[in-house]
Amino acid sequence: MNEAQIKERVAAFLREHDPSGDRLEFLRARFDAGLAWVWFPEGLGGLGAPRELQQVVERELADTPQLNSGKQGIGLGMAAPTILAFGTEEQKRRFLKPLWTGEEIWCQLFSEPGAGSDLATLATRAVRDGDEWVIDGQKVWTSGAHHARWAILVARTDPDVPKHRGLTYFICDMHAPGVEVRPLRQITGEAEFNEVFLTGVRLSDDLRLGAVGDGWRVAQTTLMNERVAIGGAPTRRGGGVMASVLSAWREHPELRSHDLHQRLLSLWVEAEVTRLSGVRLREQLAAGQPGPEGSGMKLSFAKLNQALTGLEMEFRRELTYDDWTFRRSENVDFYGRGPGYRYLRAKGNSIEGGTSEILRNIISERVLGLPSEPRVDKDVPWKDLPR
């Protein structure tokens, strides 16, 4: 399938479906037409077409109802590719369509109070009881859990083997008895994150993704896609946080200085390098699965956002914040509200989706081929590790 054929598909779709009508019905029809993820198989929101043709679809449908990426980001960027890679046919047909249309929101139950950067040490247990699994544990930093219908969950099913080998991956029903969501107030005043307590939560075995004990391999697909979703999303030239800085620069020539100008130029170059690296990364994705290169994009994204928001605050000479009121966040928003919000929210960029320190390890070992750090716990059963 080529670009001309995709354009004709979109034109035929628009002739049959009015984008000014019911938003949800339009999105459902777009999924059924294979114009959700064109590289996905037919019947699952795609056409089995080359991934790069998705850009054509997005341009042709730019003025039609769009997805809420701030609320749907975890489902779209992490859960969907993992379900596609490891889900059964029944799971794919059950979960992918409402995930894409936004009828069902997803969250990610990975990190724990004692297992953040070293995710493989997680302690949440899943014990089999017939055709069900009983889940007990605590997760933390869970974006959007207060909206979520489903979650991607990694739990420990075998404590007698080394930490990476005793994990299993599940789809967790966030409405199941025993699931409790509590808000975590952030430095911005919002509660975008949550902690989630799982007490005797029963999940049927048909909610398991991948084989028992193979959860770490499944999770790697999620994590690589997560870093691409955060750091490698398409950005126009001068977009993102850079757009806010440039707007302030143009509006207030009286605040400019030679030093600030030099720093802005340096950050512009870095932003362009990052943007173009993202273009190359997405071309690599079109040819196969995401690799460790996404870690570099995510690392650069965090560093750049923090530098740009700091420069904007310094340039504006505004050290105030608009609203500390506690509130539940509706979306994950890196760029919204005022400069104070952007500055504070950017502090989380070097933590979420993998800390910058861990990402540097991944880049050094898996991209540059440098020697691995010594890991004395590599072959020790999880139950024998000090905690």
C-alpha positions, -999 to +999 in steps of 0.1 A: +000+000+000+013+035-009+005+071-001-019+075-029-039+044-019-040+056+018-053+090+007-080+074-013-089+052+017-092+083+038-113+102+012-137+072+009-140+070+046-149+108+049-175+104+022-193+079+044-187+094+078-194+130+088-167+143+112-191+170+124-214+143+138-211+122+169-174+122+180-174+087+194-191+071+165-167+088+142-137+074+161-152+039+162-157+040+125-122+053+119-109+023+139-130-002+119-118+014+087-082+005+096-072+042+100-063+041+137-029+025+135-024+017+098+006-007+106-016-028+129-033-059+113-066-056+096-095-059+120-074-044+148-075-008+138-050-012+109-044-021+073-011-040+076+005-010+059+039+005+064+041+025+096+053+057+079+019+060+062+003+069+095+016+104+090-004+106+058-035+096+077-030+121+104-025+150+079-056+140+060-077+137+091-062+167+109-096+186+110-116+157+123-122+145+159-089+137+176-078+115+205-071+129+239-034+121+241-030+136+276-055+112+290-050+082+266-012+084+264-004+053+285-030+032+266-019+044+232+019+045+237+024+015+261-005-008+265-015-011+229+019-021+215+024-046+243-011-062+238-003-064+200+030-081+207+019-105+234-018-106+236-041-134+225-064-128+195-093-125+220-074-100+241-065-079+211-101-078+199-114-071+234-091-042+244-076-024+214-107-007+200-120+010+233-084+018+242-080+037+209-113+055+210-108+066+246-138+047+259-115+029+283-085+047+299-054+028+309-027+033+336+006+016+344+012-004+376+049-009+375+069+012+401+067+005+438+079+023+469+108-001+471+112-007+433+115+024+412+147+026+392+154-011+399+120-022+388+129-059+388+130-059+427+092-053+428+074-071+456+037-071+446+027-108+447+005-127+424-005-161+437-024-186+415-058-199+428-073-222+401-081-201+371-075-168+390-046-149+404-047-131+438-028-099+438-014-081+469+009-051+469+014-014+464+022+006+433+032+042+431+036+072+407+006+059+387-004+086+362-041+088+356-051+059+378-081+079+390-095+078+354-084+043+345-106+013+336-076-010+330-040-011+340-009-029+328+006-047+358+038-066+366+037-088+397+060-114+412+048-150+408+079-169+419+101-155+447+124-185+445+142-175+413+164-144+405+144-111+404+141-108+366+128-144+361+100-146+386+077-119+371+044-122+352+026-095+333-012-089+337-040-067+326-056-054+359-092-045+363-091-012+381-128-016+391-121-050+408-127-053+446-095-046+465-082-018+442-077+015+461-064+046+444-050+075+465-039+108+451-002+120+453+001+158+453+029+170+432+051+201+433+026+218+409-002+213+434-020+189+412-025+152+418-017+138+384+000+108+400-014+082+424-005+054+447-025+022+442-031-004+468-040-040+457-055-061+484-067-096+475-075-085+440-086-114+419-078-115+382-088-143+359-059-160+340-072-147+307-060-113+318-024-125+318-002-112+289+026-136+279+037-167+297+040-171+335+074-160+346+080-141+313+069-107+326+102-090+324+105-096+287+069-084+282+076-053+303+107-044+282+084-039+252+062-016+273+092+003+287+109+008+253+076+021+238+071+043+269+104+061+263+097+066+226+062+079+235+076+104+260+108+115+242+102+106+206+068+120+199+065+141+166+073+178+173+072+206+148+103+228+144+103+253+173+074+234+190+069+221+225+084+241+253+106+259+228+074+276+214+067+292+248+103+305+251+103+319+216+069+336+222+082+353+253+114+363+235+094+380+207+070+397+230+096+413+253+126+426+234+134+449+264+143+419+285+168+404+260+205+403+268+236+389+249+240+361+274+204+350+272+205+352+234+236+329+233+219+304+256+187+304+235+206+298+203+225+269+220+192+254+232+176+259+197+204+238+182+199+211+208+162+211+203+167+207+165+191+178+170+166+161+193+137+167+169+156+153+140+168+123+160+132+117+167+125+116+130+152+090+125+139+070+155+104+069+141+118+057+107+136+029+126+103+020+143+087+017+109+110-011+102+106-031+134+104-030+172+117+000+193+152-004+206+173+012+233+177+043+212+144+056+227+163+059+260+185+085+244+155+105+231+138+104+265+170+115+283+174+144+258+138+154+262+141+157+300+173+177+299+161+200+272+127+207+288+143+215+322+168+239+305+142+256+284+117+262+312+145+275+334+156+299+307+120+311+303+116+318+340+149+337+341+140+357+310+105+366+322+119+374+357+088+358+371+093+337+402+057+334+411+032+306+405-003+310+394-023+284+414-012+260+441-048+248+447-050+210+451-068+195+422-071+163+403-054+165+369-075+156+339-045+152+316-008+147+315+003+181+304+040+191+300+033+225+284+001+239+297-007+268+320+019+294+328+058+295+329+058+286+366+038+254+359+060+244+330+091+249+351+079+228+380+063+201+359+095+197+339+113+186+371+094+153+368+107+146+332+140+132+345+121+107+368+090+095+349+095+069+322+128+059+336+152+081+356+179+099+337+205+080+356+191+046+346+187+057+310+224+067+309+233+031+320+211+017+292+227+039+266+262+031+278+256-007+279+231-013+251+239+014+226+276+022+231+286-014+242+304-004+273+310-029+301+280-035+324+280-024+360+287-052+385+255-069+396+260-090+426+223-099+429+220-112+393+218-149+402+204-146+437+168-157+444+146-127+450+135-140+484+171-139+496+178-103+485+181-077+514+151-054+516 
